[in-house]
Every structure is written in structure tokens, then in C-alpha cells.
Amino acid sequence: MRINTQEYNKRIYHKNQIENTMNRLNSLKFKVTELRIKCEKIKKLQTENHCKVCRKTITKGEEITFKILPEP
């Protein structure tokens, strides 16, 4: 009867280890998702510039034309 109890305890121990590992895995997946979102935001900020004169956003590949006004 003692052997069965030891076997049972081993199974419970391994089951708990698997559950803990799965919880850590899910936590890491969540952190990876958060990091991907942050990276995408950073990439977007790097591709955008702001005009110093009018403070409008200038996206990559967009053409800019300046008009020089005569002095009053």
C-alpha cells in the first residue's frame, strides 16, 4: 500500500510542476505580446517626423513644399 501512496505523490508533484510551467509560459506569452505592441509603437514613431514650423506630422515618403512669403 505504501508504494501506491508514493506513486500518487509523484503524480501530484509532476502535475503541479506542469501546471506551474504552463502558468509561467502563459505569463511570458503575455509579456511578449506587450513588448510587440511597444515595438510597433516605437517603429511608428521612428517613421514619423514633425514639421518644426507647423508642427504637423510628416510620414515617410510624403513630399513637403515650403512657400516663402515676402516680408511685409
mmCIF file of the N, C-alpha and C atoms, coordinates in Angstrom:
data_MODEL
# 
_entry.id   MODEL 
# 
loop_
_atom_site.group_PDB 
_atom_site.id 
_atom_site.type_symbol 
_atom_site.label_atom_id 
_atom_site.label_alt_id 
_atom_site.label_comp_id 
_atom_site.label_asym_id 
_atom_site.label_entity_id 
_atom_site.label_seq_id 
_atom_site.pdbx_PDB_ins_code 
_atom_site.Cartn_x 
_atom_site.Cartn_y 
_atom_site.Cartn_z 
_atom_site.occupancy 
_atom_site.B_iso_or_equiv 
_atom_site.pdbx_formal_charge 
_atom_site.auth_seq_id 
_atom_site.auth_comp_id 
_atom_site.auth_asym_id 
_atom_site.auth_atom_id 
_atom_site.pdbx_PDB_model_num 
ATOM 1   N N  . MET A 1 1  ? 0.821  -1.194 0.000   1.00 0.00 ? 1  MET A N  1 
ATOM 2   C CA . MET A 1 1  ? 0.000  0.000  0.000   1.00 0.00 ? 1  MET A CA 1 
ATOM 3   C C  . MET A 1 1  ? 0.868  1.263  0.000   1.00 0.00 ? 1  MET A C  1 
ATOM 4   N N  . ARG A 1 2  ? 2.001  1.203  0.602   1.00 0.00 ? 2  ARG A N  1 
ATOM 5   C CA . ARG A 1 2  ? 2.911  2.343  0.665   1.00 0.00 ? 2  ARG A CA 1 
ATOM 6   C C  . ARG A 1 2  ? 3.422  2.733  -0.732  1.00 0.00 ? 2  ARG A C  1 
ATOM 7   N N  . ILE A 1 3  ? 3.652  1.781  -1.585  1.00 0.00 ? 3  ILE A N  1 
ATOM 8   C CA . ILE A 1 3  ? 4.113  2.047  -2.946  1.00 0.00 ? 3  ILE A CA 1 
ATOM 9   C C  . ILE A 1 3  ? 3.071  2.869  -3.699  1.00 0.00 ? 3  ILE A C  1 
ATOM 10  N N  . ASN A 1 4  ? 1.827  2.547  -3.535  1.00 0.00 ? 4  ASN A N  1 
ATOM 11  C CA . ASN A 1 4  ? 0.768  3.281  -4.216  1.00 0.00 ? 4  ASN A CA 1 
ATOM 12  C C  . ASN A 1 4  ? 0.715  4.738  -3.750  1.00 0.00 ? 4  ASN A C  1 
ATOM 13  N N  . THR A 1 5  ? 0.928  4.945  -2.481  1.00 0.00 ? 5  THR A N  1 
ATOM 14  C CA . THR A 1 5  ? 0.915  6.307  -1.952  1.00 0.00 ? 5  THR A CA 1 
ATOM 15  C C  . THR A 1 5  ? 2.081  7.103  -2.512  1.00 0.00 ? 5  THR A C  1 
ATOM 16  N N  . GLN A 1 6  ? 3.243  6.484  -2.609  1.00 0.00 ? 6  GLN A N  1 
ATOM 17  C CA . GLN A 1 6  ? 4.404  7.164  -3.184  1.00 0.00 ? 6  GLN A CA 1 
ATOM 18  C C  . GLN A 1 6  ? 4.168  7.488  -4.661  1.00 0.00 ? 6  GLN A C  1 
ATOM 19  N N  . GLU A 1 7  ? 3.605  6.561  -5.394  1.00 0.00 ? 7  GLU A N  1 
ATOM 20  C CA . GLU A 1 7  ? 3.280  6.789  -6.809  1.00 0.00 ? 7  GLU A CA 1 
ATOM 21  C C  . GLU A 1 7  ? 2.307  7.953  -6.946  1.00 0.00 ? 7  GLU A C  1 
ATOM 22  N N  . TYR A 1 8  ? 1.314  7.959  -6.099  1.00 0.00 ? 8  TYR A N  1 
ATOM 23  C CA . TYR A 1 8  ? 0.309  9.026  -6.131  1.00 0.00 ? 8  TYR A CA 1 
ATOM 24  C C  . TYR A 1 8  ? 0.968  10.376 -5.856  1.00 0.00 ? 8  TYR A C  1 
ATOM 25  N N  . ASN A 1 9  ? 1.833  10.435 -4.875  1.00 0.00 ? 9  ASN A N  1 
ATOM 26  C CA . ASN A 1 9  ? 2.520  11.677 -4.532  1.00 0.00 ? 9  ASN A CA 1 
ATOM 27  C C  . ASN A 1 9  ? 3.407  12.153 -5.683  1.00 0.00 ? 9  ASN A C  1 
ATOM 28  N N  . LYS A 1 10 ? 4.073  11.222 -6.365  1.00 0.00 ? 10 LYS A N  1 
ATOM 29  C CA . LYS A 1 10 ? 4.888  11.584 -7.518  1.00 0.00 ? 10 LYS A CA 1 
ATOM 30  C C  . LYS A 1 10 ? 4.035  12.177 -8.632  1.00 0.00 ? 10 LYS A C  1 
ATOM 31  N N  . ARG A 1 11 ? 2.896  11.570 -8.860  1.00 0.00 ? 11 ARG A N  1 
ATOM 32  C CA . ARG A 1 11 ? 1.984  12.074 -9.906  1.00 0.00 ? 11 ARG A CA 1 
ATOM 33  C C  . ARG A 1 11 ? 1.504  13.478 -9.572  1.00 0.00 ? 11 ARG A C  1 
ATOM 34  N N  . ILE A 1 12 ? 1.137  13.681 -8.315  1.00 0.00 ? 12 ILE A N  1 
ATOM 35  C CA . ILE A 1 12 ? 0.667  15.008 -7.889  1.00 0.00 ? 12 ILE A CA 1 
ATOM 36  C C  . ILE A 1 12 ? 1.795  16.034 -8.054  1.00 0.00 ? 12 ILE A C  1 
ATOM 37  N N  . TYR A 1 13 ? 2.994  15.646 -7.667  1.00 0.00 ? 13 TYR A N  1 
ATOM 38  C CA . TYR A 1 13 ? 4.145  16.536 -7.782  1.00 0.00 ? 13 TYR A CA 1 
ATOM 39  C C  . TYR A 1 13 ? 4.388  16.921 -9.243  1.00 0.00 ? 13 TYR A C  1 
ATOM 40  N N  . HIS A 1 14 ? 4.381  15.953 -10.122 1.00 0.00 ? 14 HIS A N  1 
ATOM 41  C CA . HIS A 1 14 ? 4.598  16.217 -11.547 1.00 0.00 ? 14 HIS A CA 1 
ATOM 42  C C  . HIS A 1 14 ? 3.455  17.038 -12.148 1.00 0.00 ? 14 HIS A C  1 
ATOM 43  N N  . LYS A 1 15 ? 2.263  16.772 -11.719 1.00 0.00 ? 15 LYS A N  1 
ATOM 44  C CA . LYS A 1 15 ? 1.117  17.545 -12.200 1.00 0.00 ? 15 LYS A CA 1 
ATOM 45  C C  . LYS A 1 15 ? 1.266  19.013 -11.785 1.00 0.00 ? 15 LYS A C  1 
ATOM 46  N N  . ASN A 1 16 ? 1.685  19.241 -10.553 1.00 0.00 ? 16 ASN A N  1 
ATOM 47  C CA . ASN A 1 16 ? 1.893  20.613 -10.074 1.00 0.00 ? 16 ASN A CA 1 
ATOM 48  C C  . ASN A 1 16 ? 3.024  21.304 -10.829 1.00 0.00 ? 16 ASN A C  1 
ATOM 49  N N  . GLN A 1 17 ? 4.076  20.553 -11.118 1.00 0.00 ? 17 GLN A N  1 
ATOM 50  C CA . GLN A 1 17 ? 5.171  21.125 -11.904 1.00 0.00 ? 17 GLN A CA 1 
ATOM 51  C C  . GLN A 1 17 ? 4.696  21.552 -13.289 1.00 0.00 ? 17 GLN A C  1 
ATOM 52  N N  . ILE A 1 18 ? 3.910  20.717 -13.917 1.00 0.00 ? 18 ILE A N  1 
ATOM 53  C CA . ILE A 1 18 ? 3.381  21.026 -15.254 1.00 0.00 ? 18 ILE A CA 1 
ATOM 54  C C  . ILE A 1 18 ? 2.476  22.259 -15.190 1.00 0.00 ? 18 ILE A C  1 
ATOM 55  N N  . GLU A 1 19 ? 1.620  22.337 -14.190 1.00 0.00 ? 19 GLU A N  1 
ATOM 56  C CA . GLU A 1 19 ? 0.726  23.493 -14.049 1.00 0.00 ? 19 GLU A CA 1 
ATOM 57  C C  . GLU A 1 19 ? 1.521  24.776 -13.832 1.00 0.00 ? 19 GLU A C  1 
ATOM 58  N N  . ASN A 1 20 ? 2.552  24.708 -12.994 1.00 0.00 ? 20 ASN A N  1 
ATOM 59  C CA . ASN A 1 20 ? 3.390  25.887 -12.757 1.00 0.00 ? 20 ASN A CA 1 
ATOM 60  C C  . ASN A 1 20 ? 4.107  26.314 -14.033 1.00 0.00 ? 20 ASN A C  1 
ATOM 61  N N  . THR A 1 21 ? 4.602  25.354 -14.774 1.00 0.00 ? 21 THR A N  1 
ATOM 62  C CA . THR A 1 21 ? 5.283  25.651 -16.029 1.00 0.00 ? 21 THR A CA 1 
ATOM 63  C C  . THR A 1 21 ? 4.325  26.283 -17.036 1.00 0.00 ? 21 THR A C  1 
ATOM 64  N N  . MET A 1 22 ? 3.108  25.774 -17.105 1.00 0.00 ? 22 MET A N  1 
ATOM 65  C CA . MET A 1 22 ? 2.101  26.333 -18.019 1.00 0.00 ? 22 MET A CA 1 
ATOM 66  C C  . MET A 1 22 ? 1.748  27.764 -17.616 1.00 0.00 ? 22 MET A C  1 
ATOM 67  N N  . ASN A 1 23 ? 1.660  28.016 -16.323 1.00 0.00 ? 23 ASN A N  1 
ATOM 68  C CA . ASN A 1 23 ? 1.372  29.379 -15.859 1.00 0.00 ? 23 ASN A CA 1 
ATOM 69  C C  . ASN A 1 23 ? 2.498  30.336 -16.231 1.00 0.00 ? 23 ASN A C  1 
ATOM 70  N N  . ARG A 1 24 ? 3.747  29.901 -16.067 1.00 0.00 ? 24 ARG A N  1 
ATOM 71  C CA . ARG A 1 24 ? 4.885  30.737 -16.459 1.00 0.00 ? 24 ARG A CA 1 
ATOM 72  C C  . ARG A 1 24 ? 4.887  30.978 -17.960 1.00 0.00 ? 24 ARG A C  1 
ATOM 73  N N  . LEU A 1 25 ? 4.569  29.948 -18.732 1.00 0.00 ? 25 LEU A N  1 
ATOM 74  C CA . LEU A 1 25 ? 4.513  30.077 -20.187 1.00 0.00 ? 25 LEU A CA 1 
ATOM 75  C C  . LEU A 1 25 ? 3.466  31.109 -20.602 1.00 0.00 ? 25 LEU A C  1 
ATOM 76  N N  . ASN A 1 26 ? 2.290  31.028 -20.022 1.00 0.00 ? 26 ASN A N  1 
ATOM 77  C CA . ASN A 1 26 ? 1.231  31.985 -20.348 1.00 0.00 ? 26 ASN A CA 1 
ATOM 78  C C  . ASN A 1 26 ? 1.628  33.400 -19.956 1.00 0.00 ? 26 ASN A C  1 
ATOM 79  N N  . SER A 1 27 ? 2.299  33.534 -18.825 1.00 0.00 ? 27 SER A N  1 
ATOM 80  C CA . SER A 1 27 ? 2.769  34.849 -18.395 1.00 0.00 ? 27 SER A CA 1 
ATOM 81  C C  . SER A 1 27 ? 3.784  35.403 -19.387 1.00 0.00 ? 27 SER A C  1 
ATOM 82  N N  . LEU A 1 28 ? 4.698  34.576 -19.835 1.00 0.00 ? 28 LEU A N  1 
ATOM 83  C CA . LEU A 1 28 ? 5.695  35.009 -20.811 1.00 0.00 ? 28 LEU A CA 1 
ATOM 84  C C  . LEU A 1 28 ? 5.059  35.366 -22.146 1.00 0.00 ? 28 LEU A C  1 
ATOM 85  N N  . LYS A 1 29 ? 4.060  34.615 -22.566 1.00 0.00 ? 29 LYS A N  1 
ATOM 86  C CA . LYS A 1 29 ? 3.354  34.937 -23.812 1.00 0.00 ? 29 LYS A CA 1 
ATOM 87  C C  . LYS A 1 29 ? 2.722  36.318 -23.725 1.00 0.00 ? 29 LYS A C  1 
ATOM 88  N N  . PHE A 1 30 ? 2.129  36.623 -22.574 1.00 0.00 ? 30 PHE A N  1 
ATOM 89  C CA . PHE A 1 30 ? 1.500  37.920 -22.366 1.00 0.00 ? 30 PHE A CA 1 
ATOM 90  C C  . PHE A 1 30 ? 2.555  39.024 -22.436 1.00 0.00 ? 30 PHE A C  1 
ATOM 91  N N  . LYS A 1 31 ? 3.707  38.800 -21.801 1.00 0.00 ? 31 LYS A N  1 
ATOM 92  C CA . LYS A 1 31 ? 4.777  39.801 -21.826 1.00 0.00 ? 31 LYS A CA 1 
ATOM 93  C C  . LYS A 1 31 ? 5.306  40.010 -23.238 1.00 0.00 ? 31 LYS A C  1 
ATOM 94  N N  . VAL A 1 32 ? 5.422  38.941 -24.014 1.00 0.00 ? 32 VAL A N  1 
ATOM 95  C CA . VAL A 1 32 ? 5.877  39.044 -25.404 1.00 0.00 ? 32 VAL A CA 1 
ATOM 96  C C  . VAL A 1 32 ? 4.894  39.882 -26.212 1.00 0.00 ? 32 VAL A C  1 
ATOM 97  N N  . THR A 1 33 ? 3.606  39.652 -26.000 1.00 0.00 ? 33 THR A N  1 
ATOM 98  C CA . THR A 1 33 ? 2.587  40.426 -26.707 1.00 0.00 ? 33 THR A CA 1 
ATOM 99  C C  . THR A 1 33 ? 2.710  41.907 -26.365 1.00 0.00 ? 33 THR A C  1 
ATOM 100 N N  . GLU A 1 34 ? 2.899  42.219 -25.082 1.00 0.00 ? 34 GLU A N  1 
ATOM 101 C CA . GLU A 1 34 ? 3.064  43.617 -24.670 1.00 0.00 ? 34 GLU A CA 1 
ATOM 102 C C  . GLU A 1 34 ? 4.293  44.238 -25.329 1.00 0.00 ? 34 GLU A C  1 
ATOM 103 N N  . LEU A 1 35 ? 5.395  43.490 -25.379 1.00 0.00 ? 35 LEU A N  1 
ATOM 104 C CA . LEU A 1 35 ? 6.616  44.001 -25.993 1.00 0.00 ? 35 LEU A CA 1 
ATOM 105 C C  . LEU A 1 35 ? 6.442  44.226 -27.494 1.00 0.00 ? 35 LEU A C  1 
ATOM 106 N N  . ARG A 1 36 ? 5.711  43.347 -28.157 1.00 0.00 ? 36 ARG A N  1 
ATOM 107 C CA . ARG A 1 36 ? 5.454  43.534 -29.596 1.00 0.00 ? 36 ARG A CA 1 
ATOM 108 C C  . ARG A 1 36 ? 4.669  44.810 -29.847 1.00 0.00 ? 36 ARG A C  1 
ATOM 109 N N  . ILE A 1 37 ? 3.671  45.057 -29.000 1.00 0.00 ? 37 ILE A N  1 
ATOM 110 C CA . ILE A 1 37 ? 2.859  46.271 -29.142 1.00 0.00 ? 37 ILE A CA 1 
ATOM 111 C C  . ILE A 1 37 ? 3.740  47.503 -28.943 1.00 0.00 ? 37 ILE A C  1 
ATOM 112 N N  . LYS A 1 38 ? 4.603  47.474 -27.925 1.00 0.00 ? 38 LYS A N  1 
ATOM 113 C CA . LYS A 1 38 ? 5.501  48.602 -27.679 1.00 0.00 ? 38 LYS A CA 1 
ATOM 114 C C  . LYS A 1 38 ? 6.457  48.806 -28.850 1.00 0.00 ? 38 LYS A C  1 
ATOM 115 N N  . CYS A 1 39 ? 6.972  47.723 -29.411 1.00 0.00 ? 39 CYS A N  1 
ATOM 116 C CA . CYS A 1 39 ? 7.881  47.824 -30.562 1.00 0.00 ? 39 CYS A CA 1 
ATOM 117 C C  . CYS A 1 39 ? 7.180  48.441 -31.757 1.00 0.00 ? 39 CYS A C  1 
ATOM 118 N N  . GLU A 1 40 ? 5.950  48.044 -32.005 1.00 0.00 ? 40 GLU A N  1 
ATOM 119 C CA . GLU A 1 40 ? 5.203  48.614 -33.125 1.00 0.00 ? 40 GLU A CA 1 
ATOM 120 C C  . GLU A 1 40 ? 4.997  50.114 -32.934 1.00 0.00 ? 40 GLU A C  1 
ATOM 121 N N  . LYS A 1 41 ? 4.713  50.541 -31.704 1.00 0.00 ? 41 LYS A N  1 
ATOM 122 C CA . LYS A 1 41 ? 4.547  51.973 -31.429 1.00 0.00 ? 41 LYS A CA 1 
ATOM 123 C C  . LYS A 1 41 ? 5.851  52.716 -31.674 1.00 0.00 ? 41 LYS A C  1 
ATOM 124 N N  . ILE A 1 42 ? 6.961  52.126 -31.245 1.00 0.00 ? 42 ILE A N  1 
ATOM 125 C CA . ILE A 1 42 ? 8.263  52.760 -31.452 1.00 0.00 ? 42 ILE A CA 1 
ATOM 126 C C  . ILE A 1 42 ? 8.584  52.841 -32.941 1.00 0.00 ? 42 ILE A C  1 
ATOM 127 N N  . LYS A 1 43 ? 8.315  51.774 -33.696 1.00 0.00 ? 43 LYS A N  1 
ATOM 128 C CA . LYS A 1 43 ? 8.554  51.792 -35.146 1.00 0.00 ? 43 LYS A CA 1 
ATOM 129 C C  . LYS A 1 43 ? 7.749  52.896 -35.809 1.00 0.00 ? 43 LYS A C  1 
ATOM 130 N N  . LYS A 1 44 ? 6.499  53.036 -35.380 1.00 0.00 ? 44 LYS A N  1 
ATOM 131 C CA . LYS A 1 44 ? 5.646  54.066 -35.967 1.00 0.00 ? 44 LYS A CA 1 
ATOM 132 C C  . LYS A 1 44 ? 6.192  55.455 -35.661 1.00 0.00 ? 44 LYS A C  1 
ATOM 133 N N  . LEU A 1 45 ? 6.665  55.654 -34.439 1.00 0.00 ? 45 LEU A N  1 
ATOM 134 C CA . LEU A 1 45 ? 7.230  56.951 -34.086 1.00 0.00 ? 45 LEU A CA 1 
ATOM 135 C C  . LEU A 1 45 ? 8.500  57.251 -34.868 1.00 0.00 ? 45 LEU A C  1 
ATOM 136 N N  . GLN A 1 46 ? 9.282  56.230 -35.158 1.00 0.00 ? 46 GLN A N  1 
ATOM 137 C CA . GLN A 1 46 ? 10.523 56.434 -35.901 1.00 0.00 ? 46 GLN A CA 1 
ATOM 138 C C  . GLN A 1 46 ? 10.266 56.789 -37.355 1.00 0.00 ? 46 GLN A C  1 
ATOM 139 N N  . THR A 1 47 ? 9.161  56.339 -37.917 1.00 0.00 ? 47 THR A N  1 
ATOM 140 C CA . THR A 1 47 ? 8.865  56.633 -39.314 1.00 0.00 ? 47 THR A CA 1 
ATOM 141 C C  . THR A 1 47 ? 8.149  57.969 -39.479 1.00 0.00 ? 47 THR A C  1 
ATOM 142 N N  . GLU A 1 48 ? 7.729  58.561 -38.377 1.00 0.00 ? 48 GLU A N  1 
ATOM 143 C CA . GLU A 1 48 ? 7.034  59.841 -38.451 1.00 0.00 ? 48 GLU A CA 1 
ATOM 144 C C  . GLU A 1 48 ? 7.947  60.959 -37.957 1.00 0.00 ? 48 GLU A C  1 
ATOM 145 N N  . ASN A 1 49 ? 7.855  62.083 -38.613 1.00 0.00 ? 49 ASN A N  1 
ATOM 146 C CA . ASN A 1 49 ? 8.570  63.284 -38.185 1.00 0.00 ? 49 ASN A CA 1 
ATOM 147 C C  . ASN A 1 49 ? 7.557  64.396 -38.046 1.00 0.00 ? 49 ASN A C  1 
ATOM 148 N N  . HIS A 1 50 ? 7.938  65.420 -37.365 1.00 0.00 ? 50 HIS A N  1 
ATOM 149 C CA . HIS A 1 50 ? 7.060  66.568 -37.209 1.00 0.00 ? 50 HIS A CA 1 
ATOM 150 C C  . HIS A 1 50 ? 7.726  67.798 -37.815 1.00 0.00 ? 50 HIS A C  1 
ATOM 151 N N  . CYS A 1 51 ? 6.934  68.551 -38.548 1.00 0.00 ? 51 CYS A N  1 
ATOM 152 C CA . CYS A 1 51 ? 7.413  69.799 -39.117 1.00 0.00 ? 51 CYS A CA 1 
ATOM 153 C C  . CYS A 1 51 ? 7.644  70.782 -37.974 1.00 0.00 ? 51 CYS A C  1 
ATOM 154 N N  . LYS A 1 52 ? 8.821  71.410 -37.962 1.00 0.00 ? 52 LYS A N  1 
ATOM 155 C CA . LYS A 1 52 ? 9.141  72.331 -36.871 1.00 0.00 ? 52 LYS A CA 1 
ATOM 156 C C  . LYS A 1 52 ? 8.365  73.642 -36.986 1.00 0.00 ? 52 LYS A C  1 
ATOM 157 N N  . VAL A 1 53 ? 7.939  73.980 -38.200 1.00 0.00 ? 53 VAL A N  1 
ATOM 158 C CA . VAL A 1 53 ? 7.226  75.235 -38.405 1.00 0.00 ? 53 VAL A CA 1 
ATOM 159 C C  . VAL A 1 53 ? 5.746  75.092 -38.059 1.00 0.00 ? 53 VAL A C  1 
ATOM 160 N N  . CYS A 1 54 ? 5.087  74.104 -38.665 1.00 0.00 ? 54 CYS A N  1 
ATOM 161 C CA . CYS A 1 54 ? 3.643  73.976 -38.471 1.00 0.00 ? 54 CYS A CA 1 
ATOM 162 C C  . CYS A 1 54 ? 3.252  72.880 -37.485 1.00 0.00 ? 54 CYS A C  1 
ATOM 163 N N  . ARG A 1 55 ? 4.232  72.078 -37.054 1.00 0.00 ? 55 ARG A N  1 
ATOM 164 C CA . ARG A 1 55 ? 4.031  71.003 -36.074 1.00 0.00 ? 55 ARG A CA 1 
ATOM 165 C C  . ARG A 1 55 ? 3.111  69.891 -36.566 1.00 0.00 ? 55 ARG A C  1 
ATOM 166 N N  . LYS A 1 56 ? 2.955  69.762 -37.876 1.00 0.00 ? 56 LYS A N  1 
ATOM 167 C CA . LYS A 1 56 ? 2.164  68.668 -38.439 1.00 0.00 ? 56 LYS A CA 1 
ATOM 168 C C  . LYS A 1 56 ? 3.038  67.441 -38.601 1.00 0.00 ? 56 LYS A C  1 
ATOM 169 N N  . THR A 1 57 ? 2.407  66.267 -38.581 1.00 0.00 ? 57 THR A N  1 
ATOM 170 C CA . THR A 1 57 ? 3.138  65.017 -38.749 1.00 0.00 ? 57 THR A CA 1 
ATOM 171 C C  . THR A 1 57 ? 3.462  64.794 -40.221 1.00 0.00 ? 57 THR A C  1 
ATOM 172 N N  . ILE A 1 58 ? 4.704  64.428 -40.475 1.00 0.00 ? 58 ILE A N  1 
ATOM 173 C CA . ILE A 1 58 ? 5.152  64.127 -41.831 1.00 0.00 ? 58 ILE A CA 1 
ATOM 174 C C  . ILE A 1 58 ? 5.526  62.649 -41.848 1.00 0.00 ? 58 ILE A C  1 
ATOM 175 N N  . THR A 1 59 ? 4.791  61.861 -42.608 1.00 0.00 ? 59 THR A N  1 
ATOM 176 C CA . THR A 1 59 ? 5.087  60.434 -42.663 1.00 0.00 ? 59 THR A CA 1 
ATOM 177 C C  . THR A 1 59 ? 6.146  60.159 -43.723 1.00 0.00 ? 59 THR A C  1 
ATOM 178 N N  . LYS A 1 60 ? 6.816  59.049 -43.598 1.00 0.00 ? 60 LYS A N  1 
ATOM 179 C CA . LYS A 1 60 ? 7.903  58.686 -44.501 1.00 0.00 ? 60 LYS A CA 1 
ATOM 180 C C  . LYS A 1 60 ? 7.371  58.587 -45.933 1.00 0.00 ? 60 LYS A C  1 
ATOM 181 N N  . GLY A 1 61 ? 8.095  59.160 -46.862 1.00 0.00 ? 61 GLY A N  1 
ATOM 182 C CA . GLY A 1 61 ? 7.689  59.118 -48.260 1.00 0.00 ? 61 GLY A CA 1 
ATOM 183 C C  . GLY A 1 61 ? 6.793  60.277 -48.677 1.00 0.00 ? 61 GLY A C  1 
ATOM 184 N N  . GLU A 1 62 ? 6.371  61.081 -47.724 1.00 0.00 ? 62 GLU A N  1 
ATOM 185 C CA . GLU A 1 62 ? 5.496  62.214 -48.036 1.00 0.00 ? 62 GLU A CA 1 
ATOM 186 C C  . GLU A 1 62 ? 6.346  63.399 -48.487 1.00 0.00 ? 62 GLU A C  1 
ATOM 187 N N  . GLU A 1 63 ? 5.881  64.103 -49.514 1.00 0.00 ? 63 GLU A N  1 
ATOM 188 C CA . GLU A 1 63 ? 6.615  65.263 -50.007 1.00 0.00 ? 63 GLU A CA 1 
ATOM 189 C C  . GLU A 1 63 ? 6.192  66.509 -49.264 1.00 0.00 ? 63 GLU A C  1 
ATOM 190 N N  . ILE A 1 64 ? 7.159  67.415 -49.100 1.00 0.00 ? 64 ILE A N  1 
ATOM 191 C CA . ILE A 1 64 ? 6.902  68.663 -48.376 1.00 0.00 ? 64 ILE A CA 1 
ATOM 192 C C  . ILE A 1 64 ? 7.261  69.827 -49.294 1.00 0.00 ? 64 ILE A C  1 
ATOM 193 N N  . THR A 1 65 ? 6.397  70.810 -49.324 1.00 0.00 ? 65 THR A N  1 
ATOM 194 C CA . THR A 1 65 ? 6.660  72.002 -50.118 1.00 0.00 ? 65 THR A CA 1 
ATOM 195 C C  . THR A 1 65 ? 6.616  73.211 -49.193 1.00 0.00 ? 65 THR A C  1 
ATOM 196 N N  . PHE A 1 66 ? 7.663  74.054 -49.280 1.00 0.00 ? 66 PHE A N  1 
ATOM 197 C CA . PHE A 1 66 ? 7.710  75.267 -48.488 1.00 0.00 ? 66 PHE A CA 1 
ATOM 198 C C  . PHE A 1 66 ? 7.430  76.443 -49.381 1.00 0.00 ? 66 PHE A C  1 
ATOM 199 N N  . LYS A 1 67 ? 6.667  77.342 -48.878 1.00 0.00 ? 67 LYS A N  1 
ATOM 200 C CA . LYS A 1 67 ? 6.340  78.555 -49.626 1.00 0.00 ? 67 LYS A CA 1 
ATOM 201 C C  . LYS A 1 67 ? 6.978  79.731 -48.877 1.00 0.00 ? 67 LYS A C  1 
ATOM 202 N N  . ILE A 1 68 ? 7.802  80.453 -49.580 1.00 0.00 ? 68 ILE A N  1 
ATOM 203 C CA . ILE A 1 68 ? 8.463  81.603 -48.952 1.00 0.00 ? 68 ILE A CA 1 
ATOM 204 C C  . ILE A 1 68 ? 7.594  82.832 -49.193 1.00 0.00 ? 68 ILE A C  1 
ATOM 205 N N  . LEU A 1 69 ? 7.159  83.418 -48.110 1.00 0.00 ? 69 LEU A N  1 
ATOM 206 C CA . LEU A 1 69 ? 6.310  84.604 -48.193 1.00 0.00 ? 69 LEU A CA 1 
ATOM 207 C C  . LEU A 1 69 ? 7.177  85.869 -48.178 1.00 0.00 ? 69 LEU A C  1 
ATOM 208 N N  . PRO A 1 70 ? 6.775  86.884 -48.977 1.00 0.00 ? 70 PRO A N  1 
ATOM 209 C CA . PRO A 1 70 ? 7.544  88.134 -48.959 1.00 0.00 ? 70 PRO A CA 1 
ATOM 210 C C  . PRO A 1 70 ? 7.424  88.833 -47.618 1.00 0.00 ? 70 PRO A C  1 
ATOM 211 N N  . GLU A 1 71 ? 8.461  89.524 -47.238 1.00 0.00 ? 71 GLU A N  1 
ATOM 212 C CA . GLU A 1 71 ? 8.417  90.245 -45.972 1.00 0.00 ? 71 GLU A CA 1 
ATOM 213 C C  . GLU A 1 71 ? 7.479  91.426 -46.100 1.00 0.00 ? 71 GLU A C  1 
ATOM 214 N N  . PRO A 1 72 ? 6.719  91.737 -45.047 1.00 0.00 ? 72 PRO A N  1 
ATOM 215 C CA . PRO A 1 72 ? 5.771  92.874 -45.123 1.00 0.00 ? 72 PRO A CA 1 
ATOM 216 C C  . PRO A 1 72 ? 6.444  94.220 -45.078 1.00 0.00 ? 72 PRO A C  1 
# 
